[in-house]
Each structure stands twice: as C-alpha cells, then as structure tokens.
Amino acid sequence: MPALRDLALTVEERDLHQFFWVILEAEPSDAAEAIHYNGIYCAANPQTSYSNALVMGAHQLRKLADPDGWAHSAFQGLPIAR
C-alpha cells in the first residue's frame, strides 16, 4: 500500500472569471503551528465559475486517491514546477 500523502485543494481566480483548481501537497516541517503547502498540479484550462473549478478539482483529487490514480491516463492536471 502506498504511503498516505497530505493533499489539499484550492481554487485560484487568475483573471476575471478564470478559475483554476490547484492540488497542493504539504511539505515536511518541524513547525507545530502551521502546515505549509506547495502546488503539485493545476488545471490546464480555466473554468468560468469558482464552483465549477472546485468540482473539477475534487474530481481530479479523487482520481489521485485511487490506488492507480497517479498513473491514470484520465488524470487532467499539469505538474507545477517547484
């Protein structure tokens, strides 16, 4: 069984009515007061509403939670350079 990953989902409005989902992963830290996240994947195309982007991002996040999700050919996210 693969190790659990601390993932989160957010939505960014990069331009007016241009909403992108972003999947984040917690970075290791000794800080007890805060969790720091880095983006790992984002939408390739914008949605016209926050709610649509959130639903699309949740769908992609669910694919990643699938045991075969990381290699799933239907995953539609762009890697974010660190």
C-alpha positions as CSV (number, residue, x, y, z in Angstrom):
1,M,0.0,0.0,0.0
2,P,1.4,3.4,-0.9
3,A,2.1,6.0,1.8
4,L,-0.6,8.5,2.5
5,R,0.0,12.0,1.2
6,D,-1.2,15.2,2.9
7,L,-3.1,16.8,-0.1
8,A,-5.3,19.8,-0.3
9,L,-7.4,21.5,-3.0
10,T,-7.8,25.2,-3.7
11,V,-9.2,27.4,-6.4
12,E,-7.4,30.5,-7.8
13,E,-9.0,33.3,-9.9
14,R,-6.1,34.3,-12.0
15,D,-8.0,36.7,-14.3
16,L,-11.6,37.9,-14.1
17,H,-13.8,34.7,-14.3
18,Q,-10.8,32.5,-15.0
19,F,-10.8,29.9,-12.2
20,F,-8.2,27.2,-11.9
21,W,-8.2,24.3,-9.4
22,V,-4.8,23.6,-7.8
23,I,-3.8,20.4,-5.9
24,L,-1.4,21.1,-3.0
25,E,0.9,18.8,-1.0
26,A,2.1,19.5,2.5
27,E,5.9,19.9,2.8
28,P,7.7,18.3,5.7
29,S,8.2,20.7,8.5
30,D,9.0,20.8,12.2
31,A,6.6,23.7,12.8
32,A,3.7,22.7,15.0
33,E,1.6,25.8,14.4
34,A,1.3,25.8,10.6
35,I,1.3,23.5,7.7
36,H,3.0,24.7,4.5
37,Y,1.7,23.5,1.1
38,N,3.2,23.6,-2.3
39,G,1.2,23.3,-5.5
40,I,1.8,20.0,-7.3
41,Y,-0.9,20.0,-10.1
42,C,-3.2,22.6,-11.6
43,A,-5.9,22.8,-14.2
44,A,-4.8,23.0,-17.8
45,N,-7.9,25.1,-18.7
46,P,-9.9,27.6,-16.6
47,Q,-13.5,27.3,-15.6
48,T,-15.9,30.3,-15.7
49,S,-17.0,29.9,-12.0
50,Y,-15.4,29.1,-8.7
51,S,-17.9,26.2,-8.1
52,N,-17.1,24.5,-11.4
53,A,-13.4,24.7,-10.8
54,L,-13.9,23.3,-7.3
55,V,-15.9,20.4,-8.6
56,M,-13.4,19.7,-11.4
57,G,-10.5,19.8,-8.9
58,A,-12.3,17.5,-6.5
59,H,-12.8,15.0,-9.3
60,Q,-9.1,15.1,-10.2
61,L,-8.2,14.8,-6.5
62,R,-10.4,11.7,-6.2
63,K,-8.5,10.2,-9.2
64,L,-5.2,10.7,-7.3
65,A,-6.7,8.9,-4.3
66,D,-7.4,5.8,-6.4
67,P,-4.6,3.2,-6.0
68,D,-3.9,3.5,-9.7
69,G,-4.6,7.3,-9.8
70,W,-1.1,8.6,-10.3
71,A,-0.7,6.6,-13.4
72,H,-4.3,7.0,-14.5
73,S,-4.5,8.1,-18.1
74,A,-7.6,10.2,-17.5
75,F,-5.9,12.5,-14.9
76,Q,-6.0,16.0,-16.4
77,G,-3.6,18.1,-14.4
78,L,-0.4,20.0,-15.3
79,P,2.6,19.5,-13.0
80,I,3.7,22.6,-11.2
81,A,7.4,23.3,-11.2
82,R,9.0,23.7,-7.8
